């Protein structure tokens, strides 16, 4: 019957036994008696005592000799299986975090195999174990938590004021106001949205309330104009070099991109989800999100005592808080945010914002439409009468977000502006439209088609030498000033004469020779609308008492 161990021999007993054995000769019988007495004391064998003496103060290995190496297969095969299992987990994962388990992935590899670019991979049954794969994937950093972990964020900061603005919008905690400025029928009350831009360098902010139905480019452009417009006192203003925003409806709007291009603003968006794997959508937005949190916690919480009745009142209260917010210390400089914005203005100064009328001219949204047979187009229930040459043509409409003027583009030519039409003319005032240059060319082609003929050689097939057509080099026109809608100058002398005729209220042919000579010199010298209108007014209208007076000249 074997002995039952009472536990390990204490280290102090072994140390005392070793000292006693060291004082005895190697082949002394006393050594054996000392070892056997210790073994009887702890109810173990003498061999156990000898092993304990040998292991005393000897460093022990914490891992196996084959630690970190696969024993049932090669490391390359196991690494490949780990990659396939990790890919299966990633492919089958959803937004709620559910994914294929390791056991199920092993079953699929054993029973059906997995098609890879290198061919079908199938594993013999019993070769892979769940614990082995999980441990090995964690060692290779292929476990699901690490695979879906986003990449490290990179912090950036502009060197000068207005070098970069971050723009975003967020629903206010107030949600709605009692008396909104406008309500769209059938859509309920609009949501009170908080718009914000913040200077990336200084942290100075500009915020506004706006009642909107979602994130639309029109509200965003109105807010950005107010943010860039000149202001009294030290406040955020001027046109920035770059605008940083999210990938929402505003960034996807064509009219927003067109306005930013006209203002010379380079706009960029946040990195979308999945751009480099599993990057979150809201990346690098902390600077513009911080004012939202501060306003909602420090300012909007006071609405429990007093609520603004109108959007104007809400913006007045918000402006008071934003001024105090900009006077707070900078995140790392020993002065306030607005002082940092003023101190880091570029050497060439701020880029001033244009007028509201010019900004409205930039804010035009394109839409492809076909002109009706009556040369009219309906835009949101409003009819516009365009040039007769465009009847039946497919054109590009540029209608303004903030005005009622319409421009039309066809074959790289722009027409307009057109104002809303008053509808059909009365029957007794019916008149035939004057033929345009295009219609006259078509008439000449019709007349030519009636009288041309072909020689019989075209049918008989005479062998004649065919002359090759000369290659005509393409003409290139240089870039001209940015006036795509002819808002400041007329398209040509003919358009200027037509405008003068409309201004005088009578055909130019009825004027005297001296008056026609004056008009010819005027349109030959300049095509500027303002200069021509003032010259005609000074020459004719003021001297004769108004537009409807008789022209003495």
C-alpha positions as CSV (number, residue, x, y, z in Angstrom):
1,X,0.0,0.0,0.0
2,X,1.5,3.3,-1.1
3,X,2.2,6.2,1.2
4,X,-0.1,9.3,1.3
5,X,1.7,12.6,1.0
6,X,0.9,15.2,3.7
7,X,2.0,18.0,1.5
8,X,5.3,19.6,0.3
9,X,8.3,19.6,2.7
10,X,8.9,23.0,4.1
11,X,11.9,24.9,2.7
12,X,13.5,25.5,6.2
13,X,13.5,21.7,6.8
14,X,15.2,21.1,3.5
15,X,17.7,23.8,4.1
16,X,18.6,22.3,7.5
17,X,18.8,18.8,6.0
18,X,21.2,20.1,3.3
19,X,23.5,21.7,5.8
20,X,23.6,18.5,7.8
21,X,24.3,16.4,4.8
22,X,27.1,18.7,3.6
23,X,29.0,18.0,6.9
24,X,28.9,14.2,6.3
25,X,31.1,12.1,4.0
26,X,29.4,11.2,0.6
27,X,29.1,7.5,1.5
28,X,28.2,7.8,5.1
29,X,25.3,5.7,6.4
30,X,24.3,8.6,8.6
31,X,23.3,10.5,5.4
32,X,20.8,7.8,4.5
33,X,19.4,7.7,8.1
34,X,18.9,11.5,8.0
35,X,17.0,11.3,4.7
36,X,14.9,8.4,5.8
37,X,14.0,10.1,9.1
38,X,12.8,13.2,7.2
39,X,10.8,11.0,4.8
40,X,9.1,9.2,7.7
41,X,8.4,12.6,9.4
42,X,6.4,13.9,6.3
43,X,5.1,10.5,5.2
44,X,6.9,10.5,1.9
45,X,9.5,8.3,0.2
46,X,13.2,8.9,0.3
47,X,13.2,9.5,-3.4
48,X,10.8,12.4,-2.8
49,X,13.2,13.9,-0.3
50,X,16.1,13.6,-2.7
51,X,14.1,15.3,-5.5
52,X,13.1,18.1,-3.1
53,X,16.8,18.7,-2.2
54,X,17.7,18.8,-5.9
55,X,14.9,21.3,-6.7
56,X,15.7,23.6,-3.8
57,X,16.6,27.1,-5.0
58,X,16.6,26.0,-8.6
59,X,14.7,28.3,-11.1
60,X,11.7,26.6,-12.6
61,X,10.4,27.1,-16.2
62,X,7.0,28.7,-16.3
63,X,6.2,27.5,-19.8
64,X,6.6,24.4,-21.9
65,X,9.6,24.0,-24.2
66,X,7.3,24.1,-27.2
67,X,5.4,27.2,-26.0
68,X,4.2,29.4,-28.9
69,X,4.3,26.7,-31.5
70,X,1.5,24.5,-32.9
71,X,2.0,20.8,-32.2
72,X,-0.8,19.4,-34.4
73,X,0.0,21.4,-37.5
74,X,2.5,23.9,-38.9
75,X,2.4,27.5,-37.8
76,X,1.6,28.7,-41.3
77,X,-1.5,26.5,-41.6
78,X,-2.8,27.6,-38.2
79,X,-2.2,31.3,-39.0
80,X,-4.2,30.8,-42.2
81,X,-7.1,29.1,-40.4
82,X,-7.1,31.9,-37.9
83,X,-7.3,34.5,-40.7
84,X,-10.2,32.6,-42.3
85,X,-12.1,32.3,-39.0
86,X,-11.6,36.0,-38.2
87,X,-12.8,36.9,-41.7
88,X,-15.9,34.8,-41.2
89,X,-16.7,36.6,-37.9
90,X,-16.2,39.9,-39.6
91,X,-18.3,39.1,-42.6
92,X,-21.2,37.8,-40.5
93,X,-21.2,40.6,-37.9
94,X,-24.1,43.1,-37.8
95,X,-24.6,46.5,-36.1
96,X,-25.9,44.8,-32.9
97,X,-22.6,43.0,-32.4
98,X,-23.9,39.5,-33.4
99,X,-21.5,37.3,-35.4
100,X,-20.6,33.8,-36.2
101,X,-19.2,31.8,-33.2
102,X,-15.8,30.0,-33.4
103,X,-17.4,26.6,-33.0
104,X,-19.8,27.3,-35.9
105,X,-16.9,28.6,-38.0
106,X,-15.0,25.3,-37.3
107,X,-18.0,23.3,-38.4
108,X,-18.3,25.2,-41.7
109,X,-14.6,24.6,-42.4
110,X,-14.9,20.9,-41.6
111,X,-18.2,20.2,-43.4
112,X,-18.3,22.6,-46.3
113,X,-15.1,24.5,-46.5
114,X,-14.6,28.2,-47.4
115,X,-14.0,29.6,-50.8
116,X,-10.9,31.9,-50.8
117,X,-9.0,33.6,-53.6
118,X,-6.5,30.7,-53.3
119,X,-9.2,28.1,-53.7
120,X,-11.4,26.0,-51.4
121,X,-10.0,25.6,-47.9
122,X,-11.4,22.6,-45.9
123,X,-10.1,21.3,-42.6
124,X,-10.1,17.6,-41.5
125,X,-12.5,16.9,-38.6
126,X,-11.0,17.1,-35.1
127,X,-8.0,19.1,-36.2
128,X,-9.1,22.5,-34.9
129,X,-10.3,23.3,-31.4
130,X,-12.2,26.3,-30.2
131,X,-9.8,27.1,-27.3
132,X,-6.8,26.8,-29.6
133,X,-8.2,29.1,-32.3
134,X,-9.3,31.7,-29.8
135,X,-6.0,31.7,-28.0
136,X,-4.1,31.8,-31.3
137,X,-6.2,34.6,-32.7
138,X,-5.7,36.7,-29.6
139,X,-2.0,36.1,-29.9
140,X,-2.1,37.2,-33.6
141,X,-4.4,40.2,-32.6
142,X,-7.1,38.8,-34.9
143,X,-9.8,38.5,-32.3
144,X,-13.0,40.4,-33.2
145,X,-12.5,43.2,-30.7
146,X,-9.2,44.1,-32.2
147,X,-10.2,43.7,-35.8
148,X,-13.1,46.2,-35.5
149,X,-11.1,48.6,-33.3
150,X,-10.9,52.0,-35.1
151,X,-7.6,53.4,-36.1
152,X,-5.9,56.0,-33.9
153,X,-7.2,59.5,-34.3
154,X,-4.8,62.3,-35.4
155,X,-5.1,65.7,-33.7
156,X,-4.6,68.8,-35.9
157,X,-4.7,72.5,-35.3
158,X,-4.6,75.5,-37.7
159,X,-1.8,78.0,-37.4
160,X,-3.7,81.1,-38.3
161,X,-7.2,82.4,-37.6
162,X,-9.8,81.6,-40.3
163,X,-7.5,79.0,-41.8
164,X,-10.0,76.3,-40.9
165,X,-13.6,76.5,-39.6
166,X,-15.5,73.5,-38.3
167,X,-19.2,73.6,-39.1
168,X,-22.0,71.4,-37.7
169,X,-25.7,71.6,-36.6
170,X,-27.5,69.9,-33.7
171,X,-31.1,69.9,-32.5
172,X,-31.7,72.2,-29.6
173,X,-32.9,70.7,-26.3
174,X,-35.7,73.3,-26.4
175,X,-36.9,71.4,-29.6
176,X,-39.5,74.0,-30.6
177,X,-40.4,77.6,-29.9
178,X,-43.9,79.0,-29.3
179,X,-44.1,81.3,-32.3
180,X,-42.0,80.1,-35.2
181,X,-41.4,82.5,-38.1
182,X,-42.8,80.1,-40.7
183,X,-44.6,76.8,-40.8
184,X,-44.8,74.6,-43.9
185,X,-48.3,73.2,-44.3
186,X,-48.7,69.5,-43.7
187,X,-45.3,69.1,-42.0
188,X,-46.0,70.2,-38.5
189,X,-43.9,72.6,-36.5
190,X,-40.3,73.1,-37.5
191,X,-37.5,71.9,-35.2
192,X,-35.3,74.5,-33.5
193,X,-31.8,73.6,-34.7
194,X,-28.6,75.0,-33.3
195,X,-26.0,75.9,-36.0
196,X,-22.4,76.4,-35.1
197,X,-19.0,77.3,-36.6
198,X,-15.8,77.4,-34.6
199,X,-12.4,78.6,-35.6
200,X,-10.0,75.7,-35.4
201,X,-7.0,77.7,-34.1
202,X,-8.6,79.9,-31.5
203,X,-11.8,78.1,-30.6
204,X,-13.9,81.3,-31.1
205,X,-17.4,80.3,-32.0
206,X,-20.5,81.7,-33.7
207,X,-23.9,80.1,-33.1
208,X,-27.4,80.7,-34.2
209,X,-30.9,79.2,-33.8
210,X,-32.9,78.3,-36.9
211,X,-36.3,76.7,-37.3
212,X,-35.8,74.0,-40.0
213,X,-37.3,70.7,-41.2
214,X,-34.0,68.7,-41.1
215,X,-30.6,69.6,-42.4
216,X,-31.1,71.5,-45.6
217,X,-28.5,73.5,-47.6
218,X,-30.6,76.7,-47.7
219,X,-30.5,77.1,-43.9
220,X,-26.9,76.2,-43.8
221,X,-25.9,78.8,-46.4
222,X,-28.0,81.5,-44.7
223,X,-26.2,80.7,-41.4
224,X,-22.7,80.7,-43.0
225,X,-23.4,84.0,-44.6
226,X,-24.3,85.5,-41.2
227,X,-21.1,83.9,-39.7
228,X,-18.9,85.4,-42.4
229,X,-20.6,88.8,-42.6
230,X,-18.9,91.8,-40.9
231,X,-19.9,92.4,-37.3
232,X,-19.5,95.2,-34.8
233,X,-16.8,94.7,-32.2
234,X,-14.5,91.7,-31.8
235,X,-16.4,88.7,-33.2
236,X,-15.8,85.8,-35.6
237,X,-16.1,87.0,-39.2
238,X,-14.5,86.8,-42.7
239,X,-14.3,84.1,-45.3
240,X,-12.3,81.1,-44.0
241,X,-9.8,79.2,-46.2
242,X,-11.3,75.8,-45.4
243,X,-14.6,74.6,-44.0
244,X,-14.7,71.2,-42.2
245,X,-18.1,69.5,-41.9
246,X,-19.7,66.1,-41.7
247,X,-21.0,63.9,-44.6
248,X,-24.6,65.0,-44.2
249,X,-27.1,66.5,-46.8
250,X,-25.4,69.8,-46.8
251,X,-22.0,68.4,-48.0
252,X,-23.8,66.4,-50.7
253,X,-25.7,69.4,-52.1
254,X,-24.5,70.7,-55.4
255,X,-25.5,74.3,-54.7
256,X,-23.4,74.3,-51.5
257,X,-20.3,73.2,-53.4
258,X,-21.0,75.8,-56.0
259,X,-21.3,78.6,-53.4
260,X,-18.1,77.5,-51.7
261,X,-16.3,77.4,-55.0
262,X,-17.4,81.0,-55.8
263,X,-16.3,82.2,-52.3
264,X,-12.9,80.4,-52.7
265,X,-13.5,78.1,-49.7
266,X,-12.0,74.6,-49.8
267,X,-14.4,72.4,-47.9
268,X,-13.7,68.9,-46.6
269,X,-15.7,66.3,-44.8
270,X,-15.1,64.0,-42.0
271,X,-13.9,60.5,-42.8
272,X,-17.0,58.4,-43.3
273,X,-17.7,55.1,-41.6
274,X,-15.7,52.3,-43.1
275,X,-13.3,54.6,-45.1
276,X,-10.3,52.6,-43.8
277,X,-12.0,49.7,-42.1
278,X,-14.1,50.6,-39.1
279,X,-13.5,54.3,-38.6
280,X,-16.5,56.0,-36.8
281,X,-18.5,58.5,-38.8
282,X,-18.1,61.4,-36.3
283,X,-14.3,61.6,-36.3
284,X,-12.3,64.7,-35.4
285,X,-15.4,66.7,-34.5
286,X,-14.6,67.4,-30.8
287,X,-13.9,71.1,-31.4
288,X,-17.3,71.9,-32.9
289,X,-19.2,69.4,-30.7
290,X,-17.9,71.0,-27.5
291,X,-19.8,74.3,-27.9
292,X,-23.0,72.4,-28.4
293,X,-22.5,70.6,-25.1
294,X,-21.6,73.8,-23.4
295,X,-24.5,75.8,-24.7
296,X,-27.0,73.0,-23.8
297,X,-25.6,72.6,-20.3
298,X,-24.8,76.2,-19.4
299,X,-27.4,78.2,-21.4
300,X,-30.4,76.1,-22.5
301,X,-30.9,74.7,-19.0
302,X,-32.0,78.2,-18.0
303,X,-35.0,77.9,-20.4
304,X,-36.7,76.1,-17.5
305,X,-37.2,79.5,-16.0
306,X,-37.8,81.6,-19.2
307,X,-38.4,80.3,-22.7
308,X,-37.9,82.4,-25.8
309,X,-41.1,83.1,-27.7
310,X,-39.6,83.8,-31.2
311,X,-36.5,82.8,-33.1
312,X,-35.2,86.4,-32.9
313,X,-35.5,86.5,-29.2
314,X,-33.7,83.1,-28.9
315,X,-30.8,84.4,-31.0
316,X,-30.5,87.5,-28.9
317,X,-30.2,85.5,-25.7
318,X,-27.8,83.1,-27.5
319,X,-25.6,85.9,-28.8
320,X,-25.2,87.3,-25.3
321,X,-24.0,83.9,-24.1
322,X,-21.7,83.3,-27.1
323,X,-19.9,86.7,-26.4
324,X,-19.1,85.5,-22.9
325,X,-18.2,82.1,-24.2
326,X,-15.6,83.6,-26.6
327,X,-14.1,85.6,-23.7
328,X,-13.3,82.4,-21.8
329,X,-9.6,81.2,-21.6
330,X,-8.1,79.5,-24.6
331,X,-7.5,75.7,-24.3
332,X,-3.7,76.2,-24.0
333,X,-2.8,79.9,-24.4
334,X,-2.8,82.4,-21.5
335,X,-5.6,84.6,-23.0
336,X,-9.2,84.3,-24.2
337,X,-10.4,82.7,-27.3
338,X,-11.4,85.9,-29.1
339,X,-8.0,87.5,-28.2
340,X,-6.3,84.5,-29.7
341,X,-8.4,84.8,-32.9
342,X,-7.4,88.5,-33.2
343,X,-3.7,87.8,-32.4
344,X,-3.4,85.1,-35.1
345,X,-5.1,86.9,-38.0
346,X,-3.0,86.3,-41.2
347,X,-0.6,89.0,-42.4
348,X,-2.8,89.7,-45.4
349,X,-5.8,90.2,-43.1
350,X,-9.3,88.8,-43.3
351,X,-11.1,88.1,-46.5
352,X,-14.2,90.2,-46.4
353,X,-17.6,88.7,-47.2
354,X,-19.5,89.8,-50.3
355,X,-22.9,91.5,-50.3
356,X,-26.1,89.6,-49.8
357,X,-27.2,90.2,-53.3
358,X,-24.0,88.8,-54.7
359,X,-24.3,85.8,-52.4
360,X,-27.8,85.2,-53.6
361,X,-26.4,85.1,-57.2
362,X,-24.0,82.3,-56.2
363,X,-26.7,80.2,-54.4
364,X,-28.3,78.7,-57.4
365,X,-29.2,75.0,-57.6
366,X,-29.0,73.2,-61.0
367,X,-31.9,71.1,-62.3
368,X,-32.2,69.5,-65.8
369,X,-35.6,70.2,-67.4
370,X,-37.3,70.4,-70.8
371,X,-38.7,73.7,-72.0
372,X,-42.4,73.6,-73.1
373,X,-43.6,74.3,-76.6
374,X,-44.7,77.8,-75.4
375,X,-41.1,78.5,-74.2
376,X,-42.2,78.4,-70.6
377,X,-40.9,76.5,-67.6
378,X,-42.7,75.8,-64.3
379,X,-40.5,75.9,-61.2
380,X,-42.3,75.1,-57.9
381,X,-45.6,76.4,-59.3
382,X,-44.1,79.6,-60.8
383,X,-43.9,80.0,-64.6
384,X,-41.0,81.6,-66.3
385,X,-41.0,82.6,-69.9
386,X,-37.6,82.0,-71.6
387,X,-36.1,82.7,-75.0
388,X,-38.1,81.2,-77.9
389,X,-35.0,79.4,-79.2
390,X,-35.2,77.2,-76.1
391,X,-38.7,75.9,-76.8
392,X,-38.6,72.1,-76.7
393,X,-34.9,71.9,-75.7
394,X,-33.6,70.1,-72.7
395,X,-31.8,72.7,-70.6
396,X,-30.1,73.2,-67.2
397,X,-32.0,75.4,-64.9
398,X,-30.2,77.5,-62.3
399,X,-32.8,78.8,-59.9
400,X,-31.9,80.8,-56.8
401,X,-32.5,79.6,-53.3
402,X,-32.9,83.2,-52.0
403,X,-34.4,85.1,-55.0
404,X,-37.0,84.5,-57.7
405,X,-34.7,85.0,-60.8
406,X,-34.1,82.1,-63.1
407,X,-31.1,81.4,-65.3
408,X,-31.0,78.8,-68.1
409,X,-28.0,77.1,-69.6
410,X,-28.0,75.3,-72.9
411,X,-25.0,74.2,-75.1
412,X,-22.5,76.1,-72.9
413,X,-24.6,79.3,-73.3
414,X,-26.4,81.0,-70.4
415,X,-29.7,82.9,-70.8
416,X,-31.4,85.1,-68.3
417,X,-32.2,86.4,-65.8
418,X,-35.9,85.6,-66.1
419,X,-38.6,86.9,-63.8
420,X,-41.8,85.1,-63.1
421,X,-44.2,85.3,-66.0
422,X,-47.6,86.9,-65.8
423,X,-49.4,84.1,-67.7
424,X,-50.9,84.1,-71.2
425,X,-51.5,87.4,-73.0
426,X,-55.1,88.5,-73.9
427,X,-56.5,87.4,-77.2
428,X,-56.8,90.9,-78.7
429,X,-53.1,91.5,-78.0
430,X,-51.9,88.3,-79.7
431,X,-48.7,88.8,-81.7
432,X,-46.4,86.5,-83.5
433,X,-42.9,86.1,-82.0
434,X,-40.1,87.7,-83.8
435,X,-37.8,85.2,-85.5
436,X,-34.5,84.6,-83.8
437,X,-31.2,84.1,-85.5
438,X,-31.6,80.3,-85.0
439,X,-35.0,80.3,-86.7
440,X,-33.7,82.3,-89.6
441,X,-30.9,79.8,-90.1
442,X,-33.4,77.0,-90.0
443,X,-35.6,78.8,-92.6
444,X,-32.5,79.1,-94.9
445,X,-31.9,75.4,-94.5
446,X,-35.5,74.7,-95.4
447,X,-35.3,76.9,-98.5
448,X,-32.0,75.3,-99.5
449,X,-33.5,71.8,-99.1
450,X,-36.2,72.6,-101.5
451,X,-33.9,73.6,-104.3
452,X,-30.8,71.3,-104.0
453,X,-30.2,68.2,-106.0
454,X,-27.7,65.4,-106.5
455,X,-26.0,64.4,-109.8
456,X,-26.7,60.9,-111.2
457,X,-23.1,60.0,-110.6
458,X,-24.0,59.6,-106.9
459,X,-26.2,56.6,-107.9
460,X,-24.2,55.4,-111.0
461,X,-21.0,55.2,-109.0
462,X,-18.4,57.0,-111.1
463,X,-14.9,56.6,-109.9
464,X,-13.6,60.0,-109.0
465,X,-10.9,61.1,-106.7
466,X,-12.3,62.0,-103.4
467,X,-10.7,65.0,-101.7
468,X,-10.2,64.6,-98.0
469,X,-11.6,67.3,-95.8
470,X,-9.2,69.8,-94.4
471,X,-8.5,69.4,-90.7
472,X,-9.6,72.6,-89.0
473,X,-7.9,73.3,-85.7
474,X,-10.1,73.7,-82.7
475,X,-10.5,77.3,-81.5
476,X,-9.8,78.0,-77.9
477,X,-11.3,81.0,-76.0
478,X,-9.4,82.4,-73.0
479,X,-10.9,82.5,-69.6
480,X,-13.0,85.6,-68.9
481,X,-14.2,87.3,-65.8
482,X,-16.6,85.4,-63.5
483,X,-19.9,86.8,-64.7
484,X,-21.8,83.6,-65.8
485,X,-25.2,85.1,-65.6
486,X,-24.5,88.5,-67.3
487,X,-25.6,90.3,-64.2
488,X,-23.1,93.2,-64.6
489,X,-22.6,93.4,-68.4
490,X,-24.8,92.6,-71.5
491,X,-23.9,89.5,-73.6
492,X,-23.3,91.7,-76.7
493,X,-24.3,94.9,-78.4
494,X,-27.6,93.5,-79.7
495,X,-28.6,92.6,-76.1
496,X,-27.6,96.1,-75.0
497,X,-29.7,97.7,-77.8
498,X,-32.7,95.6,-76.8
499,X,-32.4,96.7,-73.2
500,X,-32.1,100.4,-74.3
501,X,-35.3,99.9,-76.4
502,X,-37.1,98.5,-73.4
503,X,-35.9,101.3,-71.2
504,X,-37.0,104.0,-73.6
505,X,-40.3,102.1,-74.3
506,X,-40.0,102.4,-78.1
507,X,-38.0,100.9,-81.0
508,X,-34.6,102.5,-81.7
509,X,-35.5,102.9,-85.4
510,X,-38.0,105.7,-84.4
511,X,-35.3,107.8,-82.9
512,X,-33.4,110.5,-84.6
513,X,-30.0,110.0,-86.3
514,X,-28.2,111.9,-83.5
515,X,-29.8,109.7,-80.9
516,X,-29.0,106.5,-82.7
517,X,-25.4,107.7,-83.2
518,X,-25.2,108.3,-79.5
519,X,-26.5,104.8,-78.7
520,X,-24.1,103.2,-81.1
521,X,-21.1,105.0,-79.6
522,X,-22.4,104.1,-76.1
523,X,-22.7,100.3,-76.7
524,X,-19.5,100.3,-78.7
525,X,-17.6,101.8,-75.7
526,X,-19.1,99.7,-72.8
527,X,-21.5,96.9,-72.2
528,X,-21.9,97.5,-68.4
529,X,-25.6,97.6,-67.4
530,X,-25.3,100.3,-64.8
531,X,-23.3,102.7,-67.1
532,X,-25.6,102.2,-70.0
533,X,-28.8,102.7,-67.9
534,X,-27.4,105.9,-66.3
535,X,-26.2,107.3,-69.7
536,X,-29.6,106.7,-71.3
537,X,-31.4,108.1,-68.3
538,X,-29.2,111.3,-68.4
539,X,-29.4,111.6,-72.2
540,X,-33.1,111.0,-72.8
541,X,-35.4,110.5,-69.8
542,X,-34.3,113.3,-67.4
543,X,-34.3,115.9,-70.2
544,X,-37.8,114.9,-71.4
545,X,-39.5,114.4,-68.0
546,X,-39.6,110.6,-67.7
547,X,-39.9,107.4,-69.5
548,X,-43.3,108.1,-71.1
549,X,-42.5,111.6,-72.2
550,X,-41.8,112.5,-75.8
551,X,-38.2,112.1,-76.9
552,X,-37.0,115.4,-78.3
553,X,-34.0,113.9,-80.0
